């Protein structure tokens, strides 16, 4: 009876959490053992490539009224693996192909084609606004498209990596395979790309949280994104998380309260924690606090001469998580206020209080947001032998 009740309770919790996820999708990353241990985001969370020719912090430091993005659909048969404000990595697990797109504010066709190891590997010279070359020895192909709308010398770089390409394959076949991969992709992106003055994929509240899975850990790290509050002369203001970069064990972003006032944010899951190393070194700027939920956090603050704080690190060991060598795994938060400063350690501890209940380490097989691997195909059953006459 108790076991049945426990199962019902677990099912109810699973349904409740799933309903919450439908409201704000997670940046979901799951292992693809059929190819490499990669982390793939859901198509719903990043439905197409959306890049700006520069770093995301320029949106908050300079606060342009109309930030410009180049947008286009991702390649057929591939899903986004990771992204930042100016790069996107896609992965076609079935065909073992990696795609990378980079928006660069300063690039030239001449410098780009000079990277080719031989002139015969240059497929497009840039005269029509696009260039391309191949590297048969490494199984890679490169393309470059002018995006003058984003700057005089701005270019969009495309990289295609054919991991299934055998280096023992005849050179002519490798050249053909790479040429057939990059030329249609350059033409497709050039035809489909458009320029938007919005920032839809890292706007506040787009993601409810992040799911991170590093190859070093057999654990999924879940971080919900709470609302953060800051107090200024004209009152308190709240902000939601704006995601700008997602990687295997790290997520970065901003909490932007108003033009010119924001917090740079980074969360990383690792067997190394910067504030704990500072504590072990006897640094006076490091200290420990037990928070309201009973968790013990180690802090390190970067103080100015007047006692104000311009950055802080906060870390704690995660229960139920360990590295492959058995070492503890830590979550380390790094925050930097811009346009204002924190005046006391208490403000840093108060921020950790907000994030503490939002961090979990979940065994991969118990995480409801990670799709299970496809079951192995069963061999057809042998036909039964006819029964002997009795």
Secondary structure, DSSP 8 states (H G I E B T S, - for coil): -HHHHHHHHHHHHHHHHHHHHHHS-EE---EETTTEEEE---TTTS-SEEE-SS-THHHHHT--TT--EEEE---TT-EEEEEESSEEEEEETTTTEEEEEEEESS--HHHHHTTSSSGGGEEEESTTSEEEEEETTTTEEEEEEE-GGG-TT-EEEEEEEETT--TTS-HHHHHHHHHHHHHHHHHHHHHH-EEES--GGGSTTS-SEEEE--TTBSEEEEEE---EEEEETTEEEEE-EEEEEE-SSEEEEEEEEETTEEEEEEEEEES--HHHHHHHTT-TTEEEEE-TTS-EEEEEEEE-TTS-EEEEEEEEEEEEEEBTTS-EEEEEEEEEEESS-B-SHHHHHHHHHHHHTTEEEEEGGG-TTS--------------------
